[in-house]
Amino acid sequence: MAVLVRLMVVVLSVAIGFASFTLAAETAVPPLAILGDSLATGAATHPALKYDGLVLWDVFTGKIPLPASASVIPADLTAGVADPLPSPQRLWPSRREFLGGPDWVWRNALQVVSRSFLDTAQYSWGYQLGLGLKVAPESILIAGDDGARVAHLPRQVDRILSATDGILPPRVAVFFTGNDLCGATSNEITSAADYAATLERGLRYLARNGRVSGGGTDVYVLGQLGVLQLLSNDSILDKKVAAFGGETTCRALREQHFLPTAEQQKVIQERSSILAENQKAAWYFSMLMPPNPVGYCATLMGGLSGKEREAEISTVANHLRDYREQTAKVVEQLNAKMSAEQVAIRFHYVASTAQLGFDAADIAEDCFHLSPSGHTKIARAVLSALVAH
């Protein structure tokens, strides 16, 4: 436990330092900003992050490094870029998110943990998009957060405006694709009407509070991914992954609700029993990690069965279809409004991301998030849309 305490002390100290740094950050205007959820941060993309608590403990304690190797990204995107890949600018919570001292420290501490151990922003679709646009890595702004929903859009806009002295970058990409579909039950899924209203409010907030310069700003709102592929694609379901001290498949993990089987539990007990006394922290850590997808997205990966499960999946599918339709309408209406008012902000709906198909290579080791390859598919789809526009 002493190791865990020391780890938290370091995390909190770094969080306070970074939180202070954000208030004094320079206010240059980079050419590209990314808003969204865990896809924006590159969560769980690193191949070293296995679905195994003791492996993750080695990651958290530095025994397993997490370099962002350029070889993981297609060569045409990384040409001329250093290896390991330089970091983008990940933006910290802004002043508008300050809700008190303890909350501020905790919020930033979670950011430090995610950025240090769980996210590889250099593998994210936004970073790869930036490379495709020949944007210098340090000039790519990432305001997204793990677990973010579309309701967080205004606060992410604040992060960008805080970093740029209120000026909108020439290109802004917005992509919230999964968390609004997640909940303990289908009743917690964001309704299509609320999703549309919240998205419109966030985009209006961007247009109202951001200043444009030069040729104006193009805002690209991406169509939601076909997340139900995680449940039905045989290539994905048959993907082999390391979990609970052995090898299994995404299909097996899903069928056992991402919990160890009796046999896997025996392996876990054997591993934990041989840990030396000074390694007990690793045992406690492994009881909490890795996070179970059923716990944070039961509606998509949950434990219902039979007709109840069929009804739940149908509900998710209907909401996903409605999200796409409503997103396209919101973007079209706002773009017409900006044009009529002669505001140099142009909104674009990117439908191609909604049509992307994924296979085993595109899925991360937790059978839930996307791998670097999956992010590449998104980046290339957006690049094609930008060329068309």
Secondary structure by P-SEA (a helix, b strand, c coil): caaaaaaaaaaaaaaaaaaaaaaacccccccbbbbbccccccccccccccccaaaaaaaaacccccccccccccccccccccccccccccccccccccccaaaaaaaaaaaaaaaaccccccccaaaaaaaaaccccccccccccccccccaaaaaaaaaaaacccccccbbbbbbcccccccccccccccaaaaaaaaaaaaaaaaacccccccbbbbbbbccccccccccccccccbbbbcccccccaaaaaaacccccaaaaaaaaaaaaaccccaaaaaaaaacccccccccccccccccccaaaaaaaaaaaaaaaaaaaaaaaaaaaaaaaaaaacccbbbbbbcccccccccccccccccccccaaaaaaaaaaaaaaaaac
